[in-house]
Amino acid sequence: MTHLPPARPALTEALIAPATAQPHHATSVPIFQTSSFLFDRYEDMAAVFAGHSDRFIYTRGNNPTVAELEALIARLEGCEAARGFASGMAAVAAAVMPFVQAGDRVVAVENLYSDAFRLFEVVLKKFGVQTDYVDGSDTEAVIRALPGAKLVYLESPTSWTFTLQDLSAIGRAARAEGVISVIDNSWATPLYQRPAEMGIDLIIHAASKYLAGHSDTIAGLVTGPKALIDRINHEAYHYLGGKMSPFDAWLVLRGMRTLNLRMARHMENGLALGRALLAHEAVTALRHPGFGPHPGLTGFGGLFAFDLDDSVDIARFTNALRVVKIGVSWGGPESLIIPAQAALGLSGAANSFQRFGVNARSLRIAAGLEEPDALVEDVVNAIRVARR
């Protein structure tokens, strides 16, 4: 196992200290829970409408609490600007829809997040946008698919299979072809992967996950060059209405003050589970970036997948778990698991699990913040109970 350096000190310092001076010298950012902001004079309001002033006017446009979070994620990712959204999927949609129109083509990695897949297959397809899916681990295949595309959509690692992409090579090739590159960086966070430094244009975060970290909010972020964020503002943000609320922004800001500590524990627990599973005779595959080459990553999230052989009853294994809970999402204090056997039966249009052939013997586990020995004991015991 490669020894990984700690997160950059400048990043961890940025997580703790507010970017701007706070009212009454507050140590944390207050919640500006207001719908609108008042003006003393006609001239002040007119200046905002004319674009000559950046004063706050209406929270669906801008809000001080949300603006603090936007400035923080831009600073952490090394980008010029950012925009907050009401969910990770609102952020995904806003990072894609302004840049494509009828007749355009998108390149996306296989095994992308299931609802991102549905966005491409249900919504964009209806408006005449074609999406070609490529194995993201095959860098040459991704690069060959770029000519003529408008946008390339990445996840490194991908959902469920946790395969990585060579972001530097793809970023260079995309810019050479004039293709906008977009990545969901929720798994690694800015602490463990910096896509902008590798030439990726737009970076998405499902802030509900590791950034917020407490399983108590839904939020999304997009960060990147100011010109692209301006286009998102002008062509998606104001019209689609997926605005992040001040309270949700405050919850994410609160969570991010301990991000470096929590991510270290998520990584420790994920690696401990991975080692135990890798050594277990009933485990046929481990899908964790930490147990192989991991270009671009300086650390690991605690989310990964593993496959069990036919000697284990999947339902009985899942029900035998006590520390690990059965549930969707990830990034909070609790460890969670989803069996692919259940996900393959997801109702509705465009089932990504079926489309990309996710193994029915696979389980996705999110290592939380519990004691690592307790997690390992729980999973190993559940395998024992469930063996036929």
PyMOL commands that set and color helices and strands:
alter all, ss='L'
color gray80, all
select helices_A, chain A and resi 9-16+23-25+42-49+64-77+88-99+114-126+139-145+167-177+189-192+195-198+226-240+246-256+259-278+289-291+314-320+340-343+352-355+372-386
alter helices_A, ss='H'
color red, helices_A
select strands_A, chain A and resi 81-85+105-109+130-134+151-155+180-184+202-206+220-224+283-287+303-308+325-326+336-339+362-366
alter strands_A, ss='S'
color yellow, strands_A
deselect
rebuild
show_as cartoon
